[in-house]
Amino acid sequence: MYELLILAHLLYQPAHGYLIAKIINDMIGPYAKFSNGRLYPLLARLEENGLLVAEEQENEHGNRPYRSYQITDKGRERFRLLMLDTTSNPGEYQKVFQQKMPFLSFLAPSERLYLIDHYLNYCQAHILHLQNEREDLHQHSSGDASYGWSQPLRDDIFEGVDHLIAHWQLEYTWAQHLRERELARARDTTML
């Protein structure tokens, strides 16, 4: 995922390592940290693979020079492939999609719709799975087949499952909005 985020940010403009780390850390939230110990070896590997190039830049404050990184054509293609990958990390795909979403504009309209449609199906699969699990729990938590659960425990379990269903329904609604926005943009460009 970090490879995608680095390449995505370099699509906007060249950047030095400190700025790349800051942007990624801002994106991944308050409890995760992308350290320099992970960043610089990854930048070196990306450079070695021809996905980016580094250039020494003079520091305007007279300190030692720094390296500015710029994406290559090969890096742009790798970015596109990473964006369109929907099979890696399926258990984490919600987080992956949320990190891809700000960079959808770098893809062709048909590719954006492909990713959004995939995410709609992903959300729908979670909703259906949780609804089926809820029904199964309901059937097995009453009467003689109650697993020996107390009423407060049953209530907590059902509340948790209902919360997860509502969460995925909200994600699904958001993805529908993204899809409608893409379709509206496509209509607007064909009318020009």
N, C-alpha and C positions, 0 to 999 in steps of 0.2 A: 504494500500500500504506500509506503514511503517513496518508493521509486515513482509511482504515479503522481504523488503530490509534488515532488521535486520537479518532474518534467512539466507538470501543469503550470506551476508558477513561473518556470522559465519560458513558457510560451508567451507570457505577458511581457517580460523584459529580462535581460540578464540580471543576475544577482550574486552577491557574495554569500559565503556559507553562513555567516551570522544572521543575515536577513532571511535566508531560506529556513534556518532552524526556528527563528522567531515566528515566521508565518505558519509553519507546520505546527509548532506548539500552540499557537493561538487556535488553530483548527481542531486539534485533537482533544482539547479541553483541559480542565484544571487538574485532573488526576493522572494523566499520562504525560510522559516527557520524552522528547526526541533529543537525545544527548549528542554532543559533538563527537563522542566516541563512536556513535553509530553513523552520524552524518558524514564525516569526512572519508571513512572507508567506502561508504556507498557512493559518494561523489567520485572518488577515485575509480571505482569499478565502472560507473556510468561513463566516465571519461575514457577509460581503457576500452570499453565496448563501443566507443564512437557515438554515444548518445548525447554527449555534451562536450564542449571544449572549454578550457579554462584559459584565462588571460590575466597576466599580472597587471594590476592597476596601482597607480601611485595614490598614496593616501594624502588627502589635502591638508591634514594636520601634521604632516612631517613624520608620522610614525612609519613603521615598516609597511611595505606594499602588501596588498591583499589580492586574492584570486577572485576574479569575477567569472561566473559560469554562464554559458549560453547554450541553448539547445541546438542540436543539429537536425538535418532532415531525417536522419536515421532515428534520432530521439523523438521527432514528431510522429513518425510511424509507430514507434514503440508505445508512445502515449496513446495513440488511437487503439492499438491492440489491447492495451491494459484497460482502457475505458470500455471496450466492447466485450471484455471477458466477463461472463456471467456464471462461470462454473467454478472458479477458485473461491475457496472460503464460503461455501453456501450457508454455513451456520452463522457467519458474521456479515451476510450480504446486506442487511439493513444498514449497518454502519458503513459498509463499503459504498453503497449507493448514495448515502448522505454525503460522503466525501467526494464522490464523483459529480454529484449534482451541480455544484458551482461551475463546473468546466464543460457542461453539455454544449455550450455555444461553440466550442472548438470542433464539434462533430457536425456532419451533414444532417439535415433534418430527418432523413429516414433512419439514421443511426440513433439520433436522439429518441425517436419514437420507439425504436427497437428496445432501447434500455428502459424507457418508461413502461412499455408494455410488459417487459420481463418483470419489472418491479411490481406492477399491478398484479400479475399472476403470483408472484412471491408472497405478497400481502394476502391475497385471496386464499392461497394454500394455508397460510398460518391461521386465518380466520376459520376456515372450514375444519382444520385439524382441532383447534381449540373448542369449537362448537361440538364436534363429535366427542371429544374428551369430556366435555361438560355433561353431555347426555349420558355417556357411559358412567361417569361418576355418579350422576343422579340415580341411574338404575341400580348401581351397586352400593349406594350409601344409604339406602332406605330398607326398612324391614329386616329380615333375617340376614341379608347379605351386606350389612352396614359396616363391615370391617371392624366393628367395635368402636367406631368413631363417635365421639360425643357431639352433641348438636353445635356447640361453639366451634369445634374443629371443622365440621362440615361447612358451617357458615363462612369460616375463614378461607377454606379451600375454594368454595364457590365464588366468594368475593374476589379472590386472587385471579381465578380463571376469567371472571367477567371483566376485570380490569385489563387483562391481557387482550381479550377480544376487543374491547373498546380502543385500546392502544393501536392494534393492527387495523381496525376500521378507520381510525384517524389517519394512519399512514396511507391507507388505500384512498381515502378522500383527497389527501394531499397529492398523491400520484395522479389521480384523475384530473385534478386542477392542472398539474404540469402537462398532462396530455392535451387537455383542452387549450392551454396556452400555446403549445406547439402547433396544434392544428390551426388556431387563429393566426399565428405568425405565418404559417404556410399560405393561408388564404390571402393575407395582406400582401405578401410578396408576389403572388400570382396576379393580383389586381393592379399592380404598378405598371 
